[in-house]
């Protein structure tokens, strides 16, 4: 009888140990950020931006029907997707946004570049995984590029947010 009780206790302990969850490993320090996750409005901005891929480029363009330039694209998307009014040149938009570190970028944030030997001469919308949507004049279309691509990595200036 004692042997059966001992076996039953051992089996119960083994089953209990198998049912418990393993401890969650700690995240490395470089992944931690003081900023909260992207807001719902920021996600709406990203979805809207992706929907404009292949829209034609037009200097001074402020809507997809006529074509978009970089600042017109940001103004159009932020207004339609998030109800946030931003206008003016890329430099004007940069002055009004809240500065953030590149390592703290969240989807929907804005990334700024010096592409014409002028500070804040180009802007795009960060969509995550080091990628951004923008309207570059050279390609003639709204597209996605990588922040680490040599051309953009060398010209990256700052990041700004209008969220949180």
C-alpha positions as CSV (number, residue, x, y, z in Angstrom):
1,X,0.0,0.0,0.0
2,X,2.8,2.4,0.8
3,X,4.5,1.6,-2.5
4,X,1.3,2.6,-4.4
5,X,1.0,5.8,-2.4
6,X,4.6,6.6,-3.1
7,X,4.2,6.0,-6.8
8,X,1.0,8.1,-6.9
9,X,2.7,11.0,-5.2
10,X,5.7,10.8,-7.5
11,X,3.5,10.7,-10.6
12,X,1.5,13.7,-9.2
13,X,4.6,15.7,-8.7
14,X,5.9,14.9,-12.2
15,X,2.6,15.9,-13.8
16,X,2.5,19.2,-11.8
17,X,6.0,20.0,-12.9
18,X,5.2,19.4,-16.6
19,X,2.1,21.6,-16.4
20,X,3.9,24.7,-15.1
21,X,5.1,27.4,-17.5
22,X,8.9,27.9,-17.9
23,X,10.2,31.2,-16.8
24,X,10.2,34.0,-19.4
25,X,13.7,35.0,-20.3
26,X,14.5,38.7,-19.7
27,X,14.7,41.0,-22.8
28,X,18.1,42.3,-23.6
29,X,18.6,45.9,-22.4
30,X,18.9,47.3,-26.0
31,X,15.4,46.2,-26.8
32,X,13.9,48.1,-23.8
33,X,12.4,51.6,-24.4
34,X,10.7,54.2,-22.3
35,X,8.2,54.9,-25.1
36,X,4.9,52.9,-25.2
37,X,4.0,50.7,-28.1
38,X,2.6,52.5,-31.2
39,X,-0.9,53.9,-30.7
40,X,-3.9,52.9,-32.8
41,X,-3.7,56.2,-34.7
42,X,-0.1,55.5,-35.5
43,X,-1.0,52.1,-36.9
44,X,-3.7,53.7,-39.0
45,X,-1.0,56.0,-40.4
46,X,1.2,53.0,-41.3
47,X,-1.7,51.2,-43.0
48,X,-2.7,54.3,-44.9
49,X,0.9,54.9,-46.0
50,X,1.3,51.4,-47.3
51,X,-1.9,51.8,-49.3
52,X,-0.3,54.7,-51.2
53,X,2.6,52.7,-52.5
54,X,3.1,53.4,-56.2
55,X,1.2,56.7,-56.1
56,X,2.9,59.1,-58.5
57,X,5.3,61.8,-57.4
58,X,4.7,65.4,-58.0
59,X,6.7,68.3,-56.5
60,X,4.3,70.2,-54.3
61,X,1.7,67.5,-54.6
62,X,-0.7,67.2,-51.7
63,X,-3.1,64.5,-52.8
64,X,-2.8,61.1,-54.5
65,X,-4.9,62.1,-57.5
66,X,-2.5,64.9,-58.5
67,X,0.6,63.2,-57.1
68,X,2.5,63.6,-53.8
69,X,5.8,64.9,-52.7
70,X,7.3,63.8,-49.3
71,X,5.8,66.5,-47.1
72,X,2.5,66.4,-49.0
73,X,2.3,62.7,-48.5
74,X,2.9,63.0,-44.7
75,X,0.4,65.9,-44.4
76,X,-2.2,63.9,-46.4
77,X,-1.7,60.7,-44.5
78,X,-1.6,62.2,-41.0
79,X,-4.7,64.3,-41.7
80,X,-6.8,61.4,-43.2
81,X,-5.6,58.5,-41.0
82,X,-5.0,60.2,-37.7
83,X,-6.8,63.5,-37.8
84,X,-3.5,65.3,-37.1
85,X,-2.9,68.5,-39.1
86,X,0.7,68.8,-40.2
87,X,1.6,71.1,-43.1
88,X,4.5,72.9,-44.8
89,X,7.8,71.6,-45.9
90,X,9.7,68.7,-44.4
91,X,11.7,71.2,-42.3
92,X,8.4,72.8,-41.1
93,X,7.1,69.4,-40.0
94,X,10.4,68.6,-38.3
95,X,10.2,71.7,-36.2
96,X,6.7,70.9,-34.9
97,X,7.3,67.2,-34.1
98,X,8.7,65.9,-30.8
99,X,12.3,64.7,-31.1
100,X,12.9,61.0,-30.5
101,X,16.0,58.8,-30.7
102,X,16.4,56.6,-33.8
103,X,16.5,53.6,-31.5
104,X,13.1,54.6,-30.1
105,X,11.3,54.7,-33.4
106,X,7.8,53.3,-33.5
107,X,5.5,52.7,-36.5
108,X,3.9,56.0,-37.6
109,X,6.9,58.2,-36.5
110,X,8.6,60.4,-39.0
111,X,12.2,60.1,-40.2
112,X,14.1,63.1,-41.8
113,X,17.0,63.2,-44.2
114,X,19.3,65.7,-45.7
115,X,19.0,64.8,-49.4
116,X,19.6,68.2,-51.0
117,X,22.4,69.5,-48.9
118,X,19.8,71.2,-46.8
119,X,18.7,70.1,-43.3
120,X,15.4,68.2,-43.1
121,X,14.9,68.3,-46.9
122,X,13.2,64.9,-47.0
123,X,10.7,63.1,-44.8
124,X,9.2,59.6,-44.6
125,X,6.9,57.6,-42.3
126,X,8.5,54.8,-40.3
127,X,6.6,51.5,-40.7
128,X,8.8,49.2,-38.5
129,X,11.7,46.8,-39.1
130,X,14.0,49.7,-40.2
131,X,11.7,50.5,-43.1
132,X,9.9,53.7,-44.1
133,X,7.4,54.9,-46.7
134,X,8.3,58.0,-48.6
135,X,7.8,59.9,-51.9
136,X,11.3,60.3,-53.4
137,X,11.6,62.6,-56.4
138,X,14.0,60.4,-58.3
139,X,11.8,57.3,-58.5
140,X,8.6,59.0,-59.4
141,X,6.5,56.9,-57.0
142,X,5.8,56.4,-53.3
143,X,7.8,53.4,-52.1
144,X,9.3,51.6,-49.2
145,X,13.0,51.9,-48.4
146,X,15.4,50.7,-45.6
147,X,16.9,53.1,-43.1
148,X,20.1,51.1,-43.3
149,X,20.4,51.4,-47.1
150,X,23.6,53.2,-47.7
151,X,22.0,56.3,-49.3
152,X,19.5,56.9,-46.5
153,X,21.9,55.8,-43.7
154,X,24.4,58.5,-44.8
155,X,21.7,61.1,-45.0
156,X,19.6,60.3,-41.9
157,X,19.2,63.4,-39.7
158,X,16.6,62.9,-37.0
159,X,13.2,61.3,-36.1
160,X,10.1,63.0,-34.7
161,X,6.8,61.9,-33.4
162,X,3.3,63.4,-33.2
163,X,2.1,60.5,-31.0
164,X,2.2,59.8,-27.2
